[in-house]
Amino acid sequence: MFKSDYLIIGSGISGLSLALKAAKNGSVSLITKRGLSDSSTEKAQGGVACVTDKSDSFDEHIKDTIVAGAGLCDENAVENLVKEAPSRIKELISLGLKFAKKDYSSSEFELGLEGGHSKRRILHCGDITGKEIENVLVKNICKNKNICVFENRTAIDLILNDKNICCGAYVLNSQSGRVEIFISKITTIATGGAGKTYLYTSNPDIATGDGMSMAYRAGAEIANMEFVQFHPTCLYNPIAKSFLISEAVRGEGAILRLKNGNTFMEKYSSQKELAPRDIVARAIDNELKSNGENFVYLDITSKDRDFLVKRFPNIYAKCLEFGMDISKNMIPVVPAAHFFCGGVKTDANGSTSIKKLYCAGEAACSGVHGANRLASNSLLEGLVYADRVYKDSLKFLKDCFENVEIKPLNNKVESPSSSKVFIQEWEEIRRLSWNYLGIFRSNERLLKAQKRIELLKNEIEKSFLEEPLTTERIELRNIIFVSEMIAFSATQRKESRGAHFNTDYPFILPNPKYTVIKINKNYAN
C-alpha cells in the first residue's frame, strides 16, 4: 500500500504539470502505464494556442473556440482558458521550454495558423511541440523529491468509501503482476483519450480510455461522449502506424486533392482546408465513399524543401522514410479517430461529481471544446486545468485520510498463452466502433452497436473477474466501456452537431444541451 497527499494517474501535460505544482504543498504519487514520457502529449505536433501578438485578442480566440465548438461550449470555461493562457505559457518557458522564434535574434514568437483560427496564434516547437513540452516537464519532475514516480502501473478501478468519497485506486504493477493499493487525499485522472477504441487512430497504443472508464464505473457523471473528433489527415501507409500529418501543414498552405488532382474542399466550406476538423474529416470521408478510394492527397509541394525541413522537420523526415519528399510528392492521408471532446464531467476547477476526485485534460469534459475542439486548444486545456485543479485541491490537504475498506482483487499469475484469448474481442470492438460509431452514424448503426457492445461487455467482465489481471485485459475492459458510453450518448442526441453526425437527424436543433450519462451499477467498492 502506498499513501500520499496526491495520486495523479497519467503522465501527459496535465498530470506532469499538476504534479509539479502539487509537490509544493504535499507528497505526490504519479503513476503511468508505461514509461514516464509515454503519453499522447509526447506525440502532439501542432502547438499551443495563445494570444501573444498585438494584432490578436482574447475576444477573437474566444470567438474562434466557440464557433468551432458548434454552440455547445461553456463560454465561461472558454474565457478562463483563453485569458489564463499567457500565464501558463510563461510558466512553461520558466521551466525551460523554448518556443520557435521568428529568427535567432528575435524576441517575437513564430506563430502558426491552423484550421478554425482567424489569426496566427499557435506557439510551437517546429512539429514536435508535444515532445519538447513532455521533455521539459519530465526533466523537472525527475528533480523533485516530493514526487514519487511509479512506471509500468495500470490503474484498474477507483477506491471509494461508504460516503462515496474517492480515496485512491487499485493499480496493477505490470512487471510483478501484482495489484497495488494507492491511497490518497486527492485523486486526479489525467489519463488522456481513447483513440484505440477505434480501428484507425492517430493516438498512441496507451490511449485506451482508462480514466474515463474508471470514473464511469465508479458512478461519476460523464458528458458529451458522442463528440469524437476525427483528425482529417493521418498518413495512409500500411507500415506507418498512427502517424499524424499536423493541421499546421494545412495552415501553411497545403491543399487537399483527389487522386485525379482535383480539389474538393470548396464544395464543403468557404474556409476550404482551414475549416474546422469535423467539416474537413466528413468532407474527406464523403469523397472517399463517393469515389471508392482509400485515401486523398495533401499537397504542400508549393513550399520549398528548406521551408519544410525547418517548419516540419519530423513530418518531412518521417515521410522521407516512406519514399516521399513532401516538397515534390503529395502525401496520402485518411481521417482517423483523434480527440474526445467529452469525458468525465467537471466543473470550472476540474472537480468531478465524486468528492476528492478531479479530472484534467482529454479525459475530462470541461466544457471548453463543446461539440468540436479548436486546433491546439488541447495542450492549453491541460495546462490551464492542471493549475485550476491544484488551486482548488488545496482545501483538502489538511484533511485526514478517509476510512475505507479495501476489497481483495484478482492476483492470479498470467500464463503465457492466456493473453491471446481476447485478441479477437479487441479487434472486434475497434472495428465495431469504426463502422457504427464513426464519422457518419445512423439510428440503425447505433442500435446494432449497443446490442453487440452489451454482449461483449458481459463476456469481457466475466473474463476480467475470473482470469489473471494483465494490462491488456484491463485495456480491453476499458475500451468496451468507452464504446458503450459513445453509443449511449450518441443515441441521446437527436441532431447532427460538431463532431457528431447522424444521417437520420441531419439538422441542428435550437438550445443544445449536454448529454450527461451515469452508469446504473457501481463497480468500485
TILUMKE-976274 format. One line per field, with one value per residue (C-alpha): residue number from 0; y, x, z. Coordinates in pm, 1 decimal, padded with zeros to 6 digits. Layout:
<sites>
pos (NUM, ...)
Y (Y, ...)
X (X, ...)
Z (Z, ...)
</sites>
This chain:
<sites>
pos (0, 1, 2, 3, 4, 5, 6, 7, 8, 9, 10, 11, 12, 13, 14, 15, 16, 17, 18, 19, 20, 21, 22, 23, 24, 25, 26, 27, 28, 29, 30, 31, 32, 33, 34, 35, 36, 37, 38, 39, 40, 41, 42, 43, 44, 45, 46, 47, 48, 49, 50, 51, 52, 53, 54, 55, 56, 57, 58, 59, 60, 61, 62, 63, 64, 65, 66, 67, 68, 69, 70, 71, 72, 73, 74, 75, 76, 77, 78, 79, 80, 81, 82, 83, 84, 85, 86, 87, 88, 89, 90, 91, 92, 93, 94, 95, 96, 97, 98, 99, 100, 101, 102, 103, 104, 105, 106, 107, 108, 109, 110, 111, 112, 113, 114, 115, 116, 117, 118, 119, 120, 121, 122, 123, 124, 125, 126, 127, 128, 129, 130, 131, 132, 133, 134, 135, 136, 137, 138, 139, 140, 141, 142, 143, 144, 145, 146, 147, 148, 149, 150, 151, 152, 153, 154, 155, 156, 157, 158, 159, 160, 161, 162, 163, 164, 165, 166, 167, 168, 169, 170, 171, 172, 173, 174, 175, 176, 177, 178, 179, 180, 181, 182, 183, 184, 185, 186, 187, 188, 189, 190, 191, 192, 193, 194, 195, 196, 197, 198, 199, 200, 201, 202, 203, 204, 205, 206, 207, 208, 209, 210, 211, 212, 213, 214, 215, 216, 217, 218, 219, 220, 221, 222, 223, 224, 225, 226, 227, 228, 229, 230, 231, 232, 233, 234, 235, 236, 237, 238, 239, 240, 241, 242, 243, 244, 245, 246, 247, 248, 249, 250, 251, 252, 253, 254, 255, 256, 257, 258, 259, 260, 261, 262, 263, 264, 265, 266, 267, 268, 269, 270, 271, 272, 273, 274, 275, 276, 277, 278, 279, 280, 281, 282, 283, 284, 285, 286, 287, 288, 289, 290, 291, 292, 293, 294, 295, 296, 297, 298, 299, 300, 301, 302, 303, 304, 305, 306, 307, 308, 309, 310, 311, 312, 313, 314, 315, 316, 317, 318, 319, 320, 321, 322, 323, 324, 325, 326, 327, 328, 329, 330, 331, 332, 333, 334, 335, 336, 337, 338, 339, 340, 341, 342, 343, 344, 345, 346, 347, 348, 349, 350, 351, 352, 353, 354, 355, 356, 357, 358, 359, 360, 361, 362, 363, 364, 365, 366, 367, 368, 369, 370, 371, 372, 373, 374, 375, 376, 377, 378, 379, 380, 381, 382, 383, 384, 385, 386, 387, 388, 389, 390, 391, 392, 393, 394, 395, 396, 397, 398, 399, 400, 401, 402, 403, 404, 405, 406, 407, 408, 409, 410, 411, 412, 413, 414, 415, 416, 417, 418, 419, 420, 421, 422, 423, 424, 425, 426, 427, 428, 429, 430, 431, 432, 433, 434, 435, 436, 437, 438, 439, 440, 441, 442, 443, 444, 445, 446, 447, 448, 449, 450, 451, 452, 453, 454, 455, 456, 457, 458, 459, 460, 461, 462, 463, 464, 465, 466, 467, 468, 469, 470, 471, 472, 473, 474, 475, 476, 477, 478, 479, 480, 481, 482, 483, 484, 485, 486, 487, 488, 489, 490, 491, 492, 493, 494, 495, 496, 497, 498, 499, 500, 501, 502, 503, 504, 505, 506, 507, 508, 509, 510, 511, 512, 513, 514, 515, 516, 517, 518, 519, 520, 521, 522, 523, 524)
Y (00000.0, 00349.1, 00664.1, 01020.8, 01352.5, 01339.4, 01046.2, 01152.8, 00894.4, 00978.6, 01145.1, 01375.2, 01753.2, 01763.2, 01504.2, 01631.9, 01999.0, 01918.1, 01702.9, 01986.1, 02225.3, 01978.9, 01889.9, 02241.3, 02156.6, 01780.8, 01436.8, 01310.4, 00959.3, 00980.2, 00657.9, 00596.8, 00293.7, 00263.6, 00496.3, 00846.4, 01006.5, 00775.3, 00988.5, 01146.6, 01478.2, 01339.8, 01274.1, 01617.3, 01802.5, 02131.1, 02360.0, 02563.6, 02829.3, 03154.2, 03521.4, 03684.7, 03906.8, 04266.8, 04208.6, 03931.4, 03949.9, 03735.7, 03808.4, 03667.0, 03349.7, 03306.2, 03357.5, 03108.3, 02846.8, 02893.2, 02883.2, 02559.1, 02418.7, 02442.2, 02607.9, 02372.6, 02540.0, 02658.8, 03024.2, 03088.4, 02790.7, 02920.7, 03265.8, 03115.6, 02903.7, 03189.4, 03452.7, 03224.1, 03101.1, 03365.2, 03290.0, 02915.3, 02974.6, 03187.3, 02900.7, 02657.7, 02895.6, 02939.9, 02560.1, 02569.8, 02533.8, 02722.2, 02804.3, 02884.8, 03248.3, 03441.9, 03428.3, 03363.1, 03725.5, 03792.8, 03805.7, 03751.0, 03407.2, 03239.5, 03186.9, 02909.6, 02914.2, 02619.5, 02538.8, 02743.8, 03018.5, 03369.8, 03473.0, 03321.1, 03234.8, 02885.4, 02873.7, 02576.1, 02395.9, 02301.0, 01994.9, 01827.2, 02068.4, 01797.0, 01610.9, 01924.5, 02005.2, 01649.2, 01651.4, 01976.8, 01864.0, 01521.1, 01681.5, 01895.1, 01603.5, 01393.7, 01665.2, 01694.4, 01490.0, 01525.6, 01332.9, 00954.6, 00818.5, 00468.1, 00346.7, 00038.4, 00078.7, 00038.6, 00181.4, -00073.8, 00095.4, 00381.5, 00321.7, 00480.8, 00466.1, 00424.3, 00802.0, 00788.6, 00977.8, 00886.9, 00755.4, 00634.5, 00347.9, -00017.2, -00040.4, -00330.1, -00347.4, -00487.5, -00605.8, -00807.4, -00888.7, -00788.4, -00548.3, -00247.4, -00012.0, 00363.9, 00569.9, 00947.2, 01255.2, 01386.9, 01176.4, 01318.9, 01141.9, 01269.9, 00964.6, 01128.4, 00999.8, 00674.6, 00666.1, 00296.3, 00225.7, 00277.2, 00074.5, 00379.3, 00640.9, 00896.4, 00805.0, 00600.3, 00248.6, 00374.3, 00572.4, 00322.5, 00549.2, 00417.3, 00723.4, 00782.3, 00418.5, 00406.5, 00720.3, 00585.2, 00254.7, 00445.8, 00636.8, 00973.6, 01182.1, 01154.3, 01411.3, 01451.5, 01122.1, 01129.3, 01404.0, 01210.4, 01429.4, 01261.3, 01420.6, 01467.3, 01382.2, 01068.2, 00927.4, 00645.3, 00378.5, 00013.7, 00048.2, 00396.8, 00325.7, 00616.6, 00891.7, 01226.0, 01494.8, 01807.2, 02054.6, 02314.1, 02178.0, 02298.8, 02619.3, 02675.5, 02630.9, 02257.3, 02167.9, 01854.0, 01677.2, 01368.2, 01109.3, 01286.6, 01607.9, 01788.5, 01992.9, 01941.9, 02137.1, 02436.5, 02223.7, 02190.1, 02518.2, 02870.0, 02819.3, 02526.9, 02344.0, 02572.0, 02473.9, 02311.8, 01948.2, 01794.1, 01955.6, 01855.8, 01498.0, 01448.9, 01601.4, 01358.0, 01062.7, 01156.0, 01187.8, 00853.5, 00678.2, 00856.4, 00769.2, 00428.8, 00536.8, 00456.9, 00796.5, 01154.1, 01360.6, 01650.7, 01873.1, 02102.2, 02097.0, 02472.3, 02514.3, 02453.7, 02190.2, 02436.1, 02577.2, 02232.1, 02093.9, 02393.6, 02413.2, 02041.0, 01850.4, 01545.7, 01514.6, 01570.3, 01304.7, 01050.9, 01084.4, 01055.9, 00721.4, 00600.7, 00734.6, 01069.1, 01401.4, 01622.2, 01918.3, 01711.4, 01440.8, 01469.8, 01291.0, 01018.4, 01080.5, 00948.9, 01061.0, 00884.0, 00898.1, 01169.9, 01352.7, 01313.1, 01638.9, 01465.4, 01273.3, 01291.5, 01591.1, 01856.2, 02198.6, 02510.5, 02372.4, 02020.0, 01869.7, 01572.1, 01459.9, 01236.3, 01418.9, 01444.1, 01313.2, 01554.5, 01516.2, 01724.1, 01712.0, 01497.7, 01255.5, 01542.8, 01725.0, 02074.1, 02249.4, 02434.4, 02223.0, 02196.0, 01971.7, 02008.9, 02111.9, 02407.7, 02307.3, 02348.7, 02418.1, 02071.8, 02122.3, 02457.4, 02292.2, 02052.5, 02340.3, 02558.5, 02283.6, 02138.6, 02481.6, 02504.0, 02154.8, 02239.2, 02561.0, 02405.2, 02089.0, 02279.9, 02286.2, 01908.4, 01892.8, 01937.6, 01656.6, 01320.4, 01015.6, 00876.6, 00544.4, 00286.2, -00088.8, -00242.7, -00533.0, -00816.9, -00819.1, -01094.0, -01164.6, -01476.7, -01515.5, -01485.0, -01783.2, -01715.5, -01833.7, -01677.8, -01324.4, -01443.3, -01533.9, -01183.6, -01056.9, -01132.0, -00931.9, -00638.9, -00628.4, -00671.4, -00375.5, -00147.2, -00245.1, -00216.3, 00134.1, 00237.2, 00102.6, 00203.0, 00485.1, 00660.5, 00977.2, 00902.6, 00741.0, 00634.1, 00506.4, 00157.6, 00151.6, 00279.7, 00018.8, -00261.4, -00128.8, -00118.5, -00475.5, -00613.7, -00398.8, -00533.0, -00892.9, -00823.0, -00630.3, -00921.9, -01162.4, -00927.8, -00854.0, -01226.1, -01278.4, -00982.4, -01133.6, -01489.1, -01463.1, -01327.3, -00949.0, -00805.0, -00456.4, -00583.1, -00729.7, -00403.7, -00204.2, -00434.2, -00382.7, -00007.0, 00024.1, -00170.6, 00071.6, 00364.1, 00216.5, 00180.8, 00545.5, 00668.7, 00461.6, 00558.2, 00929.5, 00927.4, 00780.2, 01064.8, 01336.7, 01375.1, 01612.9, 01649.6, 01891.1, 01935.8, 01602.1, 01404.1, 01339.6, 01117.0, 01063.6, 01025.5, 01372.6, 01584.1, 01913.4, 02127.7, 02182.0, 02511.5, 02530.5, 02240.1, 02058.6, 01829.1, 01457.0, 01354.6, 00984.4, 00783.6, 00408.8, 00220.5, -00013.6, 00084.6, -00126.0, 00041.0, -00055.5)
X (00000.0, 00122.7, -00008.3, 00032.3, -00149.5, -00196.4, -00246.7, -00211.2, -00295.4, -00127.0, 00194.7, 00089.2, 00082.2, -00199.9, -00055.1, 00302.2, 00201.5, -00021.4, 00245.7, 00499.7, 00252.2, 00110.3, 00461.3, 00497.8, 00247.3, 00228.3, 00351.3, 00269.2, 00234.5, 00243.7, 00154.8, 00199.5, 00106.1, 00441.3, 00742.7, 00720.6, 00738.0, 00483.2, 00175.0, -00037.2, 00128.3, 00459.4, 00303.1, 00139.9, 00276.8, 00091.6, 00137.6, -00034.2, -00291.8, -00228.7, -00283.9, 00060.9, 00050.7, -00069.7, -00298.0, -00477.2, -00711.4, -00869.0, -01210.7, -01106.0, -00958.4, -01275.1, -01494.3, -01294.3, -01320.1, -01696.2, -01758.0, -01558.4, -01749.6, -02074.0, -02286.0, -02204.5, -01906.1, -01928.5, -01849.2, -01714.0, -01481.1, -01360.9, -01298.0, -01095.5, -00896.2, -00806.0, -00733.0, -00520.1, -00316.6, -00039.5, 00037.3, 00056.8, 00285.4, 00517.3, 00536.5, 00638.2, 00906.5, 01036.4, 01072.6, 01299.1, 01075.2, 01190.2, 00916.7, 01019.8, 01108.7, 01087.0, 01463.7, 01762.3, 01792.3, 01418.7, 01219.4, 00895.8, 00742.4, 00694.9, 00319.8, 00144.0, -00202.5, -00441.4, -00797.2, -01067.6, -00828.7, -00881.0, -00525.1, -00180.7, -00159.2, -00006.4, 00313.6, 00518.1, 00849.7, 00858.1, 00635.1, 00743.6, 00584.1, 00435.0, 00764.4, 00950.7, 00689.3, 00694.9, 01076.5, 01085.8, 00818.8, 00978.2, 01316.9, 01166.5, 00967.8, 01282.4, 01447.6, 01158.1, 01194.8, 00826.2, 00715.5, 00737.0, 00701.5, 00559.0, 00615.7, 00457.6, 00147.0, -00201.9, -00489.5, -00770.4, -01051.1, -01103.4, -01141.1, -01448.9, -01559.1, -01914.9, -01967.1, -01885.4, -01559.9, -01265.8, -00974.5, -00733.5, -00711.2, -00631.0, -00327.6, -00164.2, 00215.1, 00263.8, 00616.8, 00533.1, 00174.8, 00054.5, -00221.4, -00108.7, -00320.0, -00268.8, -00441.3, -00461.4, -00638.3, -00680.4, -00701.1, -00673.3, -00742.6, -00511.2, -00508.2, -00578.9, -00804.8, -00935.2, -00847.1, -00756.9, -01129.0, -01129.8, -00968.7, -00792.2, -00649.2, -00373.3, -00334.3, -00053.9, -00126.2, -00172.1, -00488.7, -00749.4, -00981.2, -00864.4, -00955.9, -01292.0, -01388.0, -01275.5, -01471.4, -01777.0, -01765.0, -01733.8, -02054.3, -01912.5, -02109.9, -01986.9, -02075.0, -02072.7, -01904.6, -02067.1, -01827.4, -01525.9, -01311.0, -01160.2, -00838.9, -00865.8, -00507.3, -00341.7, -00067.6, -00205.1, 00062.5, 00044.4, 00373.6, 00333.3, 00134.1, -00080.5, 00139.3, -00037.0, 00015.3, -00034.3, -00312.7, -00037.1, 00060.6, -00275.0, -00217.7, 00094.2, -00089.7, -00135.7, -00424.7, -00639.8, -00673.4, -00837.0, -00626.4, -00701.9, -00556.5, -00889.6, -00957.8, -01284.4, -01293.0, -01453.7, -01771.3, -01793.5, -01677.3, -01578.4, -01279.0, -01170.3, -00871.7, -00884.2, -01238.4, -01283.2, -01174.4, -01521.0, -01605.5, -01276.7, -01291.6, -01651.0, -01563.2, -01274.8, -01482.6, -01764.5, -01528.5, -01366.9, -01703.9, -01830.0, -01522.6, -01443.8, -01092.0, -00883.6, -00717.7, -00689.2, -00374.2, -00241.5, -00033.5, 00230.2, 00459.7, 00409.2, 00664.1, 01033.4, 01239.9, 01425.3, 01099.3, 00950.1, 01261.0, 01269.3, 00894.8, 00808.9, 01133.7, 00963.8, 00693.6, 00944.2, 01181.2, 00904.0, 00756.4, 01105.3, 01140.5, 00849.8, 00992.7, 00808.6, 00986.9, 00691.1, 00845.4, 00791.4, 00538.6, 00182.8, 00104.2, -00166.7, -00394.9, -00714.6, -00923.1, -00860.1, -01003.6, -00810.1, -00963.0, -01252.0, -01435.6, -01641.0, -01532.1, -01563.0, -01785.6, -01604.3, -01674.7, -01465.4, -01191.3, -01170.7, -01376.8, -01599.2, -01931.4, -01735.1, -01581.6, -01199.8, -01181.5, -01054.6, -01004.0, -00798.5, -00703.8, -00860.0, -01017.6, -01232.9, -01532.3, -01451.0, -01683.4, -01412.4, -01436.2, -01812.1, -01906.0, -01573.2, -01228.0, -01047.7, -00698.3, -00417.6, -00654.7, -00590.2, -00238.5, -00358.5, -00653.2, -00412.1, -00203.2, -00494.7, -00689.4, -00384.3, -00343.7, -00712.1, -00715.9, -00408.8, -00556.5, -00894.8, -00747.6, -00555.2, -00874.1, -00843.5, -00478.8, -00540.6, -00798.2, -00710.9, -00705.4, -01056.4, -01150.1, -01202.2, -01242.9, -01006.6, -01152.7, -00931.0, -00867.8, -00767.5, -00394.3, -00361.0, -00043.9, -00083.9, 00013.4, 00199.8, -00089.9, -00389.1, -00324.1, -00407.3, -00764.6, -00909.5, -00722.5, -01029.6, -01255.4, -01011.3, -01021.2, -01398.3, -01456.9, -01229.2, -01385.4, -01738.0, -01659.9, -01516.5, -01811.2, -02100.8, -01970.7, -01751.6, -01767.9, -02119.1, -02375.7, -02739.3, -03006.4, -02975.8, -02598.1, -02619.2, -02878.1, -02667.5, -02362.7, -02542.0, -02665.2, -02323.4, -02144.3, -02368.9, -02287.2, -01915.6, -01913.3, -02067.2, -01809.4, -01520.7, -01639.9, -01667.7, -01314.9, -01190.4, -01326.7, -01210.4, -00884.1, -00543.3, -00509.9, -00289.8, -00256.8, -00405.6, -00710.7, -00765.8, -00737.2, -00982.4, -01230.2, -01185.0, -01238.4, -01564.5, -01688.7, -01578.9, -01773.2, -02076.9, -02051.3, -02016.6, -02310.6, -02537.7, -02453.9, -02494.6, -02845.1, -02946.8, -02854.4, -03133.3, -02941.9, -02610.3, -02371.0, -01995.4, -01814.3, -02141.4, -02328.5, -02637.3, -02781.0, -03129.1, -03104.3, -02904.5, -03000.2, -02912.1, -03164.4, -03201.5, -03094.0, -02847.0, -02772.5, -02500.5, -02565.5, -02487.4, -02483.6, -02418.9, -02378.2, -02653.0, -02408.2, -02119.3, -01812.5, -01596.2, -01614.2)
Z (00000.0, -00092.5, 00076.4, -00047.7, -00041.6, -00418.4, -00653.5, -01016.3, -01281.6, -01612.7, -01725.3, -02007.0, -01991.0, -01731.6, -01496.4, -01508.2, -01472.1, -01176.1, -01011.1, -01019.9, -00857.3, -00604.8, -00487.1, -00347.1, -00072.8, -00040.4, -00134.4, -00483.8, -00625.5, -01004.7, -01184.1, -01554.8, -01763.2, -01935.1, -01916.0, -01773.7, -02119.3, -02283.0, -02342.4, -02613.0, -02526.1, -02645.7, -02988.1, -03026.9, -03327.9, -03371.2, -03072.5, -02804.0, -02890.4, -02703.6, -02774.7, -02790.7, -03098.9, -03087.1, -03386.4, -03195.7, -02896.4, -02626.4, -02776.7, -03114.3, -02961.6, -02754.7, -03061.0, -03271.0, -02995.6, -02957.6, -03334.0, -03363.9, -03064.4, -03264.8, -02997.7, -02711.0, -02541.8, -02183.0, -02251.8, -01901.3, -01938.1, -02274.8, -02130.2, -01844.8, -02088.2, -02318.8, -02055.1, -01838.5, -02135.2, -02124.5, -01757.7, -01822.4, -02122.3, -01908.5, -01657.7, -01932.0, -02054.0, -01697.3, -01676.0, -01979.3, -02285.5, -02595.5, -02843.3, -03201.0, -03268.1, -03594.6, -03621.9, -03398.1, -03282.6, -03248.6, -02927.0, -03120.8, -03146.7, -03483.4, -03476.4, -03668.3, -03823.9, -03800.6, -03904.4, -03734.2, -03614.8, -03750.6, -03659.0, -03628.1, -03258.4, -03236.8, -03032.7, -03145.2, -03137.7, -03504.4, -03542.8, -03217.7, -02971.4, -02751.1, -02728.9, -02625.3, -02360.2, -02229.2, -02209.9, -02014.1, -01767.7, -01716.8, -01655.4, -01378.5, -01234.8, -01200.9, -00991.1, -00745.4, -00426.9, -00332.1, -00640.0, -00643.8, -00997.6, -01047.4, -01402.1, -01562.0, -01345.9, -01491.0, -01287.5, -01255.3, -01063.1, -00822.5, -00449.6, -00290.7, 00072.3, 00201.2, 00173.6, -00198.9, -00146.4, -00367.6, -00163.5, -00432.8, -00679.7, -00734.5, -00962.7, -01147.0, -01138.7, -01488.3, -01411.0, -01098.7, -01199.2, -00851.8, -00753.8, -00550.2, -00340.6, -00372.3, -00101.3, -00132.8, -00003.5, -00358.2, -00676.2, -01026.3, -01353.1, -01625.5, -01849.3, -02184.6, -02457.9, -02601.5, -02969.9, -02953.0, -02920.6, -03299.6, -03575.8, -03722.4, -03487.6, -03456.2, -03087.9, -02932.8, -02802.6, -02445.0, -02536.0, -02416.3, -02215.7, -01878.0, -01672.7, -01839.8, -01785.5, -01422.2, -01340.7, -01525.1, -01337.9, -01009.4, -01085.1, -01192.8, -01439.9, -01798.6, -02063.3, -02442.5, -02531.5, -02875.6, -02982.0, -03104.5, -03323.2, -03627.0, -03746.9, -04122.6, -04212.3, -04080.8, -04306.6, -04522.9, -04524.6, -04412.0, -04223.6, -04075.3, -03759.6, -03635.8, -03783.3, -03790.8, -04053.4, -03844.6, -03914.0, -03923.7, -04267.3, -04399.6, -04208.5, -04415.6, -04743.8, -04808.2, -05041.2, -05029.2, -05363.6, -05505.6, -05689.4, -06018.7, -05878.0, -05835.5, -05522.2, -05332.4, -05005.5, -05177.9, -05205.0, -04827.2, -04673.4, -04770.9, -04539.3, -04756.4, -04599.4, -04293.4, -04195.1, -03850.2, -03829.0, -03824.2, -04158.1, -04321.8, -04190.2, -04312.1, -04648.4, -04698.3, -04579.3, -04815.2, -05111.8, -05034.8, -05021.6, -05333.5, -05537.7, -05388.8, -05296.1, -04988.9, -04943.1, -05065.8, -05111.4, -04906.7, -05134.2, -04980.9, -05286.8, -05326.7, -05044.8, -05099.8, -04921.3, -04695.3, -04557.1, -04497.0, -04327.7, -04092.8, -04017.2, -04020.9, -03959.0, -03806.0, -04072.4, -04352.3, -04214.9, -04147.5, -04497.7, -04646.0, -04466.9, -04680.7, -05002.9, -05012.0, -05042.6, -04948.8, -05133.0, -05450.5, -05362.7, -05234.8, -04905.7, -04897.4, -04597.7, -04434.7, -04134.9, -03804.3, -03451.2, -03275.7, -02978.1, -02734.3, -02668.4, -02399.1, -02092.9, -01716.5, -01644.4, -01439.3, -01300.6, -01358.5, -01132.5, -01268.2, -00985.9, -01075.0, -00928.8, -00687.6, -00391.4, -00392.4, -00748.4, -01012.6, -01383.8, -01627.8, -01993.9, -02264.2, -02015.3, -01887.9, -02028.5, -01905.1, -02148.3, -02341.0, -02658.3, -02694.4, -02986.7, -03168.0, -03043.3, -03196.0, -03306.8, -03049.1, -02759.6, -02613.3, -02475.2, -02345.6, -02169.5, -01997.9, -01863.6, -01753.1, -01576.4, -01404.2, -01246.3, -01155.3, -01003.7, -00797.3, -00657.0, -00577.0, -00422.2, -00155.3, 00055.1, 00107.7, 00209.6, 00580.9, 00585.0, 00734.3, 00509.4, 00466.3, 00624.5, 00355.0, 00333.4, 00079.2, -00116.6, -00242.1, -00615.1, -00854.1, -00815.4, -01028.4, -01229.0, -01605.5, -01819.0, -02146.8, -02365.1, -02189.5, -02318.6, -02673.5, -02585.3, -02612.8, -02922.4, -03133.9, -02898.0, -02905.8, -03287.5, -03294.3, -03061.2, -03261.4, -03593.9, -03447.8, -03319.2, -03656.0, -03857.7, -03630.2, -03406.4, -03662.0, -03871.7, -04005.4, -03773.9, -03800.9, -03565.1, -03712.8, -03669.9, -03313.4, -03218.2, -03366.6, -03184.2, -02849.0, -02877.5, -02966.6, -02706.8, -02430.3, -02522.6, -02547.1, -02220.4, -02034.0, -02180.0, -02101.7, -01747.6, -01676.4, -01805.7, -01601.2, -01280.4, -01346.2, -01541.5, -01430.5, -01447.7, -01720.6, -01865.6, -02192.2, -02018.1, -01826.1, -02150.2, -02327.2, -02044.4, -02070.9, -02445.8, -02429.5, -02162.9, -02381.3, -02674.5, -02450.6, -02343.8, -02703.6, -02827.7, -02538.3, -02563.8, -02942.6, -02918.1, -02686.0, -02936.0, -03190.8, -03417.8, -03600.0, -03432.8, -03444.1, -03441.8, -03417.1, -03741.4, -03756.3, -04105.1, -03952.4, -03795.3, -04046.3, -03880.6, -03580.7, -03301.3, -03111.1, -02746.4, -02739.4, -02414.5, -02287.9, -02290.9, -01935.1, -01851.2, -01537.3, -01500.3, -01317.3, -01145.7, -00920.7, -00995.7, -00728.7, -00362.1)
</sites>
